[in-house]
Amino acid sequence: MAIVGIVAVDGQGAIGKGGQLPWHYSADLKFFKEQTINNACVMGARTWTSLRKPLKERLNIILSRSSQIETQPSIIMLRDVDSVLSLRKYLACDLFIIGGAQVYGSFLPHIERWIVTEVPLTVEGADTFMPEDYLQGFKARTTLNLEESLKVTFYEKA
Ligand SMILES: NC(=O)c1ccc[n+]([C@@H]2O[C@H](COP(=O)([O-])OP(=O)(O)OC[C@H]3O[C@@H](n4cnc5c(N)ncnc54)[C@H](OP(=O)(O)O)[C@@H]3O)[C@@H](O)[C@H]2O)c1
């Protein structure tokens, strides 16, 4: 029952542009689904907005301090990191932190493993980047090549 960060980054640590993913790689979407299916996914309000609908066969936890998000039966809305950590005790699955940058930043002290897909791009005009040194204290354990020249690295606490 680990807390796992999962992210796709470009060559400069960019993850978003204009509130969306700045690329479309079906191999990475498939990989993301395989990794997260039947687990819980924690995301920020902006990432939730970009998804538009809940991730299927996963518990969708949306983090927001405001009450602007419309609730619906298939999502859980929580107000802070501590609420997510409290809920974790009742979960029989892994807790994937799926972004965006604010949420990765908020969970940095709690993430036990990272799964990072490097995309072979440098996105022009990217506006959302991973927190600096997010992999500090982690060691690469395994790598995997996906289609479309994507490279995945699994990191664990050193
Ligand atoms: N490449 C990838 O793997 C990847 C993954 C996910 C997202 N993205 C991209 O990243 C961008 C979005 O990232 P972002 O950093 O702008 O936004 P975000 O982290 O998705 O959402 C930010 C919002 O989440 C809420 N929030 C964040 N931290 C919180 C905390 N500690 N406690 C309570 N609420 C908290 C706040 O919502 P309220 O304002 O409602 O209070 C905040 O405005 C998009 O472009 C998206 O496509 C990329």
The ligand as an SDF file (V2000), in Angstrom:
LIG
                    3D

 48 52  0  0  0  0  0  0  0  0999 V2000
    2.5850   15.1990  -17.5410 N   0  0  0  0  0  0  0  0  0  0  0  0
    1.9010   14.6580  -16.5530 C   0  0  0  0  0  0  0  0  0  0  0  0
    2.1600   13.4930  -16.1530 O   0  0  0  0  0  0  0  0  0  0  0  0
    0.7960   15.4330  -15.9070 C   0  0  0  0  0  0  0  0  0  0  0  0
    0.0540   14.8680  -14.8690 C   0  0  0  0  0  0  0  0  0  0  0  0
   -0.9920   15.6220  -14.3000 C   0  0  0  0  0  0  0  0  0  0  0  0
   -1.2240   16.9050  -14.7400 C   0  0  0  0  0  0  0  0  0  0  0  0
   -0.4830   17.4330  -15.7360 N   0  0  0  0  0  0  0  0  0  0  0  0
   -0.6950   18.8050  -16.2080 C   0  0  0  0  0  0  0  0  0  0  0  0
   -0.3840   19.6880  -15.1320 O   0  0  0  0  0  0  0  0  0  0  0  0
   -1.1860   20.8820  -15.2510 C   0  0  0  0  0  0  0  0  0  0  0  0
   -1.9780   21.0880  -13.9650 C   0  0  0  0  0  0  0  0  0  0  0  0
   -1.0850   21.2100  -12.8820 O   0  0  0  0  0  0  0  0  0  0  0  0
   -1.2200   22.3970  -11.7950 P   0  0  0  0  0  0  0  0  0  0  0  0
   -0.0440   22.3100  -10.8950 O   0  0  0  0  0  0  0  0  0  0  0  0
   -1.4820   23.6690  -12.5040 O   0  0  0  0  0  0  0  0  0  0  0  0
   -2.5980   22.0530  -11.0660 O   0  0  0  0  0  0  0  0  0  0  0  0
   -3.0920   20.7970  -10.1720 P   0  0  0  0  0  0  0  0  0  0  0  0
   -2.0250   20.3920   -9.1970 O   0  0  0  0  0  0  0  0  0  0  0  0
   -3.6640   19.7580  -11.0510 O   0  0  0  0  0  0  0  0  0  0  0  0
   -4.3390   21.4730   -9.4260 O   0  0  0  0  0  0  0  0  0  0  0  0
   -4.1150   22.6230   -8.6180 C   0  0  0  0  0  0  0  0  0  0  0  0
   -5.3030   22.8160   -7.7160 C   0  0  0  0  0  0  0  0  0  0  0  0
   -5.4640   21.6660   -6.8690 O   0  0  0  0  0  0  0  0  0  0  0  0
   -5.8070   22.0800   -5.5640 C   0  0  0  0  0  0  0  0  0  0  0  0
   -4.6890   21.7830   -4.6720 N   0  0  0  0  0  0  0  0  0  0  0  0
   -3.3840   21.6460   -4.9950 C   0  0  0  0  0  0  0  0  0  0  0  0
   -2.6550   21.3450   -3.9080 N   0  0  0  0  0  0  0  0  0  0  0  0
   -3.5300   21.2890   -2.8850 C   0  0  0  0  0  0  0  0  0  0  0  0
   -3.3910   21.0130   -1.4990 C   0  0  0  0  0  0  0  0  0  0  0  0
   -2.1850   20.7410   -0.9520 N   0  0  0  0  0  0  0  0  0  0  0  0
   -4.4980   21.0340   -0.7220 N   0  0  0  0  0  0  0  0  0  0  0  0
   -5.7260   21.3100   -1.2650 C   0  0  0  0  0  0  0  0  0  0  0  0
   -5.9200   21.5710   -2.5690 N   0  0  0  0  0  0  0  0  0  0  0  0
   -4.8290   21.5610   -3.3660 C   0  0  0  0  0  0  0  0  0  0  0  0
   -6.1200   23.5570   -5.6500 C   0  0  0  0  0  0  0  0  0  0  0  0
   -7.4750   23.6070   -6.0860 O   0  0  0  0  0  0  0  0  0  0  0  0
   -8.4880   24.8250   -5.7340 P   0  0  0  0  0  0  0  0  0  0  0  0
   -7.9320   25.9930   -6.4820 O   0  0  0  0  0  0  0  0  0  0  0  0
   -9.8160   24.3370   -6.2290 O   0  0  0  0  0  0  0  0  0  0  0  0
   -8.4400   25.0060   -4.2530 O   0  0  0  0  0  0  0  0  0  0  0  0
   -5.1960   24.0010   -6.7770 C   0  0  0  0  0  0  0  0  0  0  0  0
   -5.5940   25.1840   -7.4130 O   0  0  0  0  0  0  0  0  0  0  0  0
   -2.0810   20.6610  -16.4550 C   0  0  0  0  0  0  0  0  0  0  0  0
   -1.4860   21.2340  -17.5980 O   0  0  0  0  0  0  0  0  0  0  0  0
   -2.1240   19.1340  -16.5730 C   0  0  0  0  0  0  0  0  0  0  0  0
   -2.4490   18.6990  -17.8820 O   0  0  0  0  0  0  0  0  0  0  0  0
    0.5200   16.7230  -16.3310 C   0  0  0  0  0  0  0  0  0  0  0  0
  1  2  1  0
  2  3  2  0
  2  4  1  0
  4  5  1  0
  4 48  2  0
  5  6  2  0
  6  7  1  0
  7  8  2  0
  8  9  1  0
  8 48  1  0
  9 10  1  0
  9 46  1  0
 10 11  1  0
 11 12  1  0
 11 44  1  0
 12 13  1  0
 13 14  1  0
 14 15  2  0
 14 16  1  0
 14 17  1  0
 17 18  1  0
 18 19  2  0
 18 20  1  0
 18 21  1  0
 21 22  1  0
 22 23  1  0
 23 24  1  0
 23 42  1  0
 24 25  1  0
 25 26  1  0
 25 36  1  0
 26 27  1  0
 26 35  1  0
 27 28  2  0
 28 29  1  0
 29 30  1  0
 29 35  2  0
 30 31  1  0
 30 32  2  0
 32 33  1  0
 33 34  2  0
 34 35  1  0
 36 37  1  0
 36 42  1  0
 37 38  1  0
 38 39  2  0
 38 40  1  0
 38 41  1  0
 42 43  1  0
 44 45  1  0
 44 46  1  0
 46 47  1  0
M  CHG  2   8   1  16  -1
M  END
$$$$
